[in-house]
Amino acid sequence: MAVVSMSCVQLGLAASVGMLDRLGADGAAALRLGCAGALALLLMRPRPTSLSPRSVAAAAALGVATGSMTLLFMAALARIPLGTASALEFLGPLGVAVARNRDLRRLVWPALALAGILLLTRPWEGGTDPVGVALALGAAACWAAYILLTQVVGDAVDGLQGLAISLPVAGLVATAVAGPGFVTSLTLELVVVGLGLAMLLPVIPFSLEMLALRRLETAAFGTLMSLEPAIAALVGLVLLHQVPGVLAVAGVALVVVAGAGATRAGGREATTADQRERVLVG
């Protein structure tokens, strides 16, 4: 289920790439998050009055982080390949895992990740779009914030109520950035496509993660999560015809190894899946 969840995430991102030409990066992000927010309102029925003001504020902040992460990542996808963008974004959870660990011996994992990123971006060649890299790194920072905020929300909010608040807020953030022109350009066809994209990411992946985390230890699930950059590279190759070079493949492999090593360190904060599970099951 964990592998299916990650596959849905990358398939959803690959499908969103097809909307870039029609809606632009901001519009594609707003379409997916707006539909996800609408589904959350319809299916999860948030009850903010039953929560404390601090819990509502934390869930809203989580929505801002989610929306910002998606906007930055979609903008990065318009400039760099899916596999490269996903590997760069994975530095966010990897950074959280390393920062929460006081064992200096485990600094080998960020060192491996850095080597992988250098192989992916090859700054000595000047061929990788620096703006795309910066956008992906911005998405990584937002993903790190997402992890920390999810912990706060998961501690304070029961069941699906945190997600029911954060997803609509994320949709509002993305729609505000996309601007009023995005709303007026929507058609019935685009809304149907957006609902399908929202099911691929985040509705189905979050549900599968909840089920998987009832059967797996968080360390094992975190190790599986480290496969996501590799899955992204494979999806980019098959669906988007983005053929990685030898150095890019080696870079993704180093990031995957670094992620597996960091998440095996254990601890509650070492894996994004653990944080998502706390939002989903309270």
C-alpha positions as CSV (number, residue, x, y, z in Angstrom):
1,M,0.0,0.0,0.0
2,A,2.9,2.4,0.7
3,V,4.3,1.8,-2.7
4,V,0.9,2.3,-4.3
5,S,0.5,5.5,-2.3
6,M,3.8,6.9,-3.6
7,S,3.0,5.8,-7.1
8,C,-0.3,7.7,-6.9
9,V,1.5,10.8,-5.8
10,Q,3.9,10.7,-8.7
11,L,1.2,9.8,-11.2
12,G,-0.8,12.7,-9.9
13,L,2.2,15.0,-10.4
14,A,2.9,13.6,-13.9
15,A,-0.8,14.2,-14.8
16,S,-0.6,17.7,-13.5
17,V,2.4,18.4,-15.8
18,G,0.0,18.0,-18.7
19,M,-2.0,20.9,-17.3
20,L,0.9,23.3,-17.3
21,D,0.5,24.4,-20.9
22,R,-3.3,25.0,-20.4
23,L,-3.3,26.7,-17.0
24,G,0.3,27.5,-16.1
25,A,2.0,26.3,-12.9
26,D,-0.1,28.3,-10.6
27,G,-3.3,27.3,-12.3
28,A,-2.5,23.6,-12.3
29,A,-1.7,23.7,-8.6
30,A,-4.9,25.7,-7.9
31,L,-7.0,23.3,-9.9
32,R,-5.8,20.2,-8.0
33,L,-5.8,21.8,-4.5
34,G,-9.1,23.6,-5.1
35,C,-10.8,20.4,-6.0
36,A,-9.1,18.6,-3.1
37,G,-10.4,21.3,-0.7
38,A,-13.9,21.0,-2.1
39,L,-13.8,17.2,-1.6
40,A,-12.6,17.7,1.9
41,L,-15.4,20.1,2.7
42,L,-17.9,17.6,1.2
43,L,-16.6,14.4,2.6
44,M,-14.9,15.3,5.9
45,R,-17.2,18.2,6.9
46,P,-14.9,20.3,9.1
47,R,-16.2,21.4,12.5
48,P,-13.9,24.3,13.5
49,T,-16.2,25.3,16.3
50,S,-15.4,22.0,18.0
51,L,-11.7,22.8,18.0
52,S,-9.6,25.2,20.1
53,P,-8.5,28.4,18.4
54,R,-4.9,27.2,18.6
55,S,-5.8,24.0,16.8
56,V,-7.6,25.8,14.0
57,A,-4.7,28.2,13.6
58,A,-2.2,25.2,13.4
59,A,-4.4,23.5,10.8
60,A,-4.7,26.7,8.8
61,A,-0.9,27.2,8.9
62,L,-0.6,23.6,7.7
63,G,-2.8,24.5,4.8
64,V,-0.6,27.5,3.9
65,A,2.5,25.2,4.0
66,T,0.7,22.6,1.8
67,G,-0.4,25.2,-0.7
68,S,3.0,26.9,-0.9
69,M,4.7,23.5,-1.3
70,T,2.5,22.6,-4.2
71,L,2.8,25.9,-5.9
72,L,6.6,25.9,-5.7
73,F,6.8,22.3,-6.8
74,M,4.6,22.8,-9.8
75,A,6.6,25.9,-10.8
76,A,9.7,23.8,-10.6
77,L,8.2,21.1,-12.8
78,A,7.8,23.6,-15.5
79,R,11.5,24.0,-15.6
80,I,13.2,20.8,-14.5
81,P,12.4,17.0,-14.8
82,L,10.1,15.3,-12.4
83,G,12.8,13.0,-11.0
84,T,15.2,15.9,-10.3
85,A,12.5,18.1,-8.7
86,S,11.3,15.2,-6.5
87,A,14.9,14.4,-5.3
88,L,15.5,18.1,-4.5
89,E,12.2,18.3,-2.6
90,F,13.0,15.2,-0.6
91,L,15.8,17.3,1.1
92,G,13.0,18.8,3.2
93,P,12.0,15.6,5.1
94,L,15.6,14.4,5.1
95,G,16.7,17.7,6.7
96,V,14.1,17.3,9.4
97,A,15.2,13.7,10.1
98,V,18.8,14.8,10.4
99,A,18.1,17.9,12.5
100,R,16.2,15.9,15.0
101,N,19.0,13.4,15.4
102,R,21.9,14.2,17.7
103,D,24.2,11.4,16.5
104,L,27.0,13.1,14.6
105,R,27.8,9.7,12.9
106,R,24.5,10.0,11.0
107,L,25.7,13.2,9.2
108,V,26.8,10.7,6.5
109,W,23.2,10.8,5.2
110,P,23.0,14.5,4.4
111,A,26.5,14.2,2.9
112,L,25.3,11.4,0.6
113,A,22.2,13.5,-0.3
114,L,24.4,16.5,-1.1
115,A,26.5,14.3,-3.4
116,G,23.3,13.1,-5.1
117,I,22.0,16.6,-5.6
118,L,25.3,17.7,-7.1
119,L,25.1,14.8,-9.6
120,L,21.5,15.7,-10.4
121,T,22.0,19.4,-10.9
122,R,25.6,19.3,-12.2
123,P,26.3,23.0,-11.5
124,W,29.8,22.7,-13.1
125,E,28.0,22.3,-16.5
126,G,25.5,25.1,-16.1
127,G,22.8,23.0,-17.9
128,T,20.3,22.8,-15.1
129,D,17.8,25.6,-14.8
130,P,18.9,27.5,-11.6
131,V,15.4,29.0,-11.1
132,G,13.9,25.5,-11.2
133,V,16.4,24.2,-8.7
134,A,15.6,27.2,-6.4
135,L,11.9,26.5,-6.7
136,A,12.3,22.9,-5.8
137,L,14.4,23.8,-2.8
138,G,11.7,26.2,-1.7
139,A,9.2,23.3,-2.0
140,A,11.6,21.3,0.2
141,A,11.6,24.0,2.9
142,C,7.8,24.0,2.8
143,W,7.7,20.2,3.0
144,A,9.9,20.5,6.2
145,A,7.4,23.0,7.6
146,Y,4.6,20.7,6.6
147,I,6.1,17.9,8.7
148,L,6.5,20.0,11.8
149,L,3.1,21.5,11.5
150,T,1.5,18.1,10.9
151,Q,3.0,17.0,14.2
152,V,1.3,19.9,16.0
153,V,-2.0,19.3,14.3
154,G,-1.9,15.6,14.8
155,D,-1.4,16.1,18.5
156,A,-4.2,18.6,18.9
157,V,-6.9,17.5,16.4
158,D,-8.8,14.2,16.3
159,G,-9.6,12.1,13.2
160,L,-9.8,13.9,9.9
161,Q,-10.6,17.3,11.2
162,G,-7.1,18.7,10.7
163,L,-7.0,17.6,7.1
164,A,-10.5,18.8,6.6
165,I,-9.4,22.3,7.5
166,S,-5.9,22.3,6.0
167,L,-6.9,21.2,2.5
168,P,-9.5,23.9,1.9
169,V,-7.0,26.5,3.2
170,A,-4.4,25.1,0.7
171,G,-7.0,25.4,-2.1
172,L,-7.7,29.0,-1.1
173,V,-3.9,29.9,-1.0
174,A,-3.3,28.3,-4.5
175,T,-6.4,30.0,-6.0
176,A,-5.4,33.4,-4.6
177,V,-1.9,33.1,-6.1
178,A,-3.4,31.9,-9.5
179,G,-5.6,35.0,-9.5
180,P,-9.2,35.6,-10.6
181,G,-8.3,34.8,-14.2
182,F,-7.9,31.2,-13.2
183,V,-11.5,30.9,-11.8
184,T,-13.0,32.5,-14.9
185,S,-11.1,30.2,-17.2
186,L,-12.5,27.0,-15.6
187,T,-14.7,24.7,-17.7
188,L,-16.7,21.6,-16.8
189,E,-14.0,19.5,-18.4
190,L,-11.2,21.1,-16.3
191,V,-13.2,20.7,-13.1
192,V,-13.7,17.0,-13.8
193,V,-10.0,16.6,-14.6
194,G,-9.2,18.5,-11.4
195,L,-11.4,16.2,-9.3
196,G,-9.5,13.2,-10.8
197,L,-6.2,14.8,-10.0
198,A,-7.3,15.5,-6.5
199,M,-8.2,11.9,-6.0
200,L,-4.7,10.8,-7.2
201,L,-3.1,13.4,-4.9
202,P,-3.9,13.8,-2.0
203,V,-7.1,11.8,-1.4
204,I,-6.1,8.3,-2.3
205,P,-2.4,8.5,-1.1
206,F,-3.4,9.8,2.3
207,S,-6.0,7.0,2.7
208,L,-3.5,4.4,1.7
209,E,-0.9,5.7,4.0
210,M,-3.4,5.5,6.9
211,L,-4.0,1.8,6.1
212,A,-0.4,1.0,5.6
213,L,0.7,2.7,8.8
214,R,-1.7,0.4,10.7
215,R,0.3,-2.6,9.4
216,L,3.9,-1.2,9.3
217,E,6.3,0.3,11.8
218,T,7.0,3.9,11.1
219,A,10.7,3.2,10.5
220,A,9.8,0.6,7.8
221,F,7.3,3.0,6.2
222,G,9.9,5.8,6.2
223,T,12.4,3.6,4.5
224,L,9.8,2.9,1.8
225,M,9.1,6.7,1.5
226,S,12.8,7.1,0.5
227,L,11.9,5.3,-2.7
228,E,9.8,8.3,-3.9
229,P,12.5,10.1,-5.9
230,A,13.3,6.8,-7.7
231,I,9.6,6.3,-8.5
232,A,9.4,9.9,-9.7
233,A,12.3,9.3,-12.1
234,L,10.6,6.2,-13.4
235,V,7.2,7.9,-13.9
236,G,9.0,10.8,-15.6
237,L,10.7,8.4,-18.0
238,V,7.6,6.3,-18.8
239,L,4.9,9.0,-18.9
240,L,6.8,12.2,-19.7
241,H,9.7,10.8,-21.7
242,Q,12.2,12.5,-19.5
243,V,15.3,10.3,-20.0
244,P,17.8,10.7,-17.2
245,G,21.5,10.5,-17.8
246,V,23.9,8.2,-16.0
247,L,24.9,10.9,-13.5
248,A,21.2,11.8,-12.8
249,V,20.4,8.1,-12.1
250,A,23.4,8.0,-9.8
251,G,22.2,11.2,-8.1
252,V,18.7,9.8,-7.5
253,A,20.2,6.6,-6.1
254,L,22.3,8.5,-3.6
255,V,19.3,10.5,-2.4
256,V,17.3,7.3,-2.0
257,V,20.1,5.7,0.0
258,A,20.4,8.9,2.2
259,G,16.6,8.9,2.8
260,A,16.6,5.2,3.7
261,G,19.5,5.7,6.1
262,A,18.1,8.8,7.8
263,T,14.6,7.3,8.3
264,R,16.0,4.1,9.7
265,A,17.3,6.2,12.6
266,G,13.8,5.9,14.0
267,G,12.0,8.5,16.1
268,R,8.7,10.1,15.6
269,E,10.0,13.0,13.5
270,A,12.1,10.9,11.1
271,T,9.4,10.3,8.6
272,T,6.8,12.3,6.8
273,A,4.5,9.3,6.7
274,D,4.4,9.3,10.5
275,Q,3.3,12.9,10.5
276,R,0.6,12.3,7.8
277,E,-0.7,9.3,9.8
278,R,-1.2,11.5,12.9
279,V,-3.3,13.9,10.8
280,L,-5.3,11.1,9.3
281,V,-6.0,9.0,12.4
282,G,-5.5,11.6,15.1
